[in-house]
Amino acid sequence: MQVTAPVTADNWPYPRWVAHRGGGKLAPENTLAAFRLGAQHGYRMFECDVKLSADDVPFLMHDATLDRTTTGTGIGGQHNWNDLSQLDAGSWHSRAHAGEPLPSFENIAHYCLRNGYFLNIEIKPTPGSERHTGEVVARHAARLWQGAAVPPLLTSFDPEALEGAQAAQPELPRGLLLDKLWKGWLENALTLGCEAIVCNHALWDTSTVTQAKSAGFRTLSYTVNDEWAAQRLIDLGTDGIITDRVDLFSPSI
């Protein structure tokens, strides 16, 4: 993959504000409709979850199972893409979005690239396919963003998925997701060659931000839906805020 300049902590091209799962809770998560809604609110960077179908097609979905956000049932990664592509991923949210399909990662990539949007891809493996998912998603991302000025940011809670991404496409920037500060979190992010650490926003304080920045990492937070929490993170000097409240926060600040 060839990019204008590699993404590093010193060369960080991404905006501060990131729309969670496309459009937060105002549209069915991880769908093209959600991305369009986030864009209507002025967002230029989006976070989404990507996993693999049984026939290795990357598609957008957060949960391991289909039941909550589609008309399907069972584990998403155990279905072929042809079957997944026919599911309704919008009617659970509202009648206005009935019939909204599950998007392939490729479709979302084209939408972002053609509109000049940035993307944070959370690698969300089906249990048992962690490294393989990281490898396949990274390869697709490198292919789709070939020649782009700014590549997508790959993140995951699963170190094995990030190891796969690192092995397959080491030039793509990576971030370690954390829901708690387990022993060795900083060292693990260094070993994985990450450029960023993405924490539950409550985990950042003066000490943890200083540790991360001193080690050369950018500091991002999820999922920030209150003004007081966002202001606290801005005051701490963190670099990225992932939010559902695309209707509350202006991405220009």
Secondary structure as UniProt FT lines:
FT   STRAND          17..19
FT   TURN            20..25
FT   TURN            29..30
FT   HELIX           32..40
FT   TURN            41..42
FT   STRAND          45..52
FT   TURN            54..55
FT   STRAND          58..60
FT   TURN            67..69
FT   HELIX           76..78
FT   HELIX           81..84
FT   TURN            85..86
FT   TURN            91..93
FT   HELIX           95..97
FT   TURN            98..99
FT   HELIX           105..115
FT   STRAND          118..123
FT   TURN            127..128
FT   HELIX           130..144
FT   TURN            145..147
FT   STRAND          153..156
FT   HELIX           159..168
FT   TURN            170..171
FT   STRAND          174..178
FT   TURN            183..184
FT   HELIX           185..191
FT   TURN            192..193
FT   STRAND          196..200
FT   HELIX           201..203
FT   HELIX           206..214
FT   TURN            215..216
FT   STRAND          218..222
FT   HELIX           227..236
FT   STRAND          240..243
FT   TURN            246..248
FT   TURN            251..252
//
